Amino acid sequence: MKKRFAVIAIVLMVVSSLVFAAGSQESAPATTVDSPVAGMKVAYIMQMAPSDIFQMWSEYAEKTAEALGMEYDAFFCGGSDTTWQDTVSQCAAAGYDGLLLSHGGQNYAYTFLTDLLAQYPDLKIVTFDTPFKDLNGQEQKIEGVTQFFQQDAQFAELLLDYICNGLYPDKVAAGEPVNVLKVWIGPNFNSPFDRRQVGYVKYEEAGLINTVETIGPSDFNNAEASMADVTTATLAKYKPGEIDAIWCCYDLYASGVYTALTQGGYDIPMVSVDICNADIDKMAAAGSPWKACATTNWYYNGEFGMRVLALELAGEYDKIIDPMTGVASDWLELPTCVVTQDMVSGGGINVTNLDTVAGESYSDRSYMPTTDWMVRLLGD
């Protein structure tokens, strides 16, 4: 009889343990059941310092990683290429499963990452604004690594469209080109700047604009101040009305242009690529000549990059779709939009709440790469 009771007790214990295990599984976070990347460790490594927009990037990259069940770390390298490479190497050696890398230099990224992946072949990498060029300066690809960028040519086109059709529609209607002072460095200085030139040239070739002169900072270690000095000297050469607008390839340079215009009392509208809180403040100032910025949604940039990395980690490369073409690719470009002065002039606007004023294109999420399990975990 005692033996029989013992057997019954053991059976009850086994049944109880199975019921408990089933209950625990049902109450566990969904990511442990539904996410093929749950428990993986990922990092965002930015070559630059943690500015407003890059903090936005990291915030949404982290939010996305954690929703997919991954562990997330972020590292900012203060503009040092050496620190960036050292941090990438250290994370690879520490066993990170995936790395989201931003702003690696085009003069070393290809060789460095090729060698790194030879040592750590299971590591997954996604890069942002990091061109791959070999020692001969030729564009290259690294198998299994997805590169993505902002649609830089579109930046230029949208701003020039704003100048031509928003600021000078009468000139365009009359067949007259708009006279533009161009703030740019020249070819082979910075890959994103070169891609912006592609969009700029279209408007020159179409006869919609006439570039009166191209200028840039004289001191890259103090770019904003030197840009103010260069612009002041340049404007002194021209009579009122000879320059209709100023197009800037980069907002740091644009800040110097803004200083020259406001201190010199010039009534010339200006536009620029990229955006930050300081830009918004200058645009919103009374009588400001700064009329528009072209940008992407930096919250979405971080989410986009982390989604791509998660798809790489899950082996679903066919789900990594280029937003501009709708085709699966390892080269992706993010759609851009224009933020105008009237959008930010109401007060209280900064980079974190631009979505409240910047229109549908800024808040569009239709291009986000996704798959069935991401839909379950992220909602779209």
ABEGO torsion letter per residue (X at the ends): XAAAAAAAAAAAAAAAAAAAAAAAAAABBAAAAABAABGBBBBBBBABBBBAAAAAAAAAAAAAAAAAGBBBBBBBAGGBAAAAAAAAAAAAAAGBABBBBBGBBAAAAAAAAAAAAAABAABBBBBBGBBBBBAAGBBBBBBGBBBBBBBAAAAAAAAAAAAAAAABAAAAAAGBBBBBBBBBAEBGABAAAAAAAAAAAAAAAAGABBBABBBBBABAABAAAAAAAAAAAAAAABBBGABABBBBABAAAAAAAAAAAAAAGBBBBBBBBEBBAAAAAAAABBGBABABBBBBBAAAAAAAAAAAAAAAAAGBAAABBBAAAGBBBABBBBBBBBBBAAAAAAEGBBAAAAAAAAEAAAABAAABBBBAAAAAAAGX
